Amino acid sequence: MGGKKFRFSLDSVLRLRSHEVECARQDLAQIRHDVRQQERVLENAETALHEVVAHQTTGPTGQRSLARSEAHRQAAHARVRKERRKLDQLREREEEARLTLMQRKGAEETFRHLEEKERASFWKENRSAESEQLDEQAITGFQRQRRAANQ
């Protein structure tokens, strides 16, 4: 029997929640990419620091040369610390983005569950209405047959 189609009453809210989940996923993916990139930058800075330290022990030993080597070492150390701080900040942002995604997914799941309940209720009511209509038709047909038999 043809009846009305199911329409979730909070469909627009569910679509919004789904959009928020997708945006949170994209944000997390971008931050993860940034973390990997920053890890490479940090690795390069640490390699440069090791090279400066290795050069310091094998290079010339004059006072000027030692002072210059020490300045390079300190600069390389400062760069490593700076890049490590950036990586730590990105990892914090990554964790925040992960939590945000989990919250958004939870909100979306709540609405999906509500939609399932509403859909089940709709179909139950629809089946009940169809059953009542079929019963009514059967009773009406039976009554017509009785009247026709009595005449």
Buried (B, 14 or more C-beta within 10 A) or exposed (E): EEEEEEEBEEEEBBEBBBEBBEEBBEBBEEBBEBBEEBBEBBEEBBEBBEEBBEEBEEEEEEEEEEEBBEEBBEEBBEBBEEBBEBBEEBBEBBEEBBEBBEEBBEBBEEBBEBBEEBEEEBEEEBEEEEEEEEEEEEEEEEEEEEEEEEE
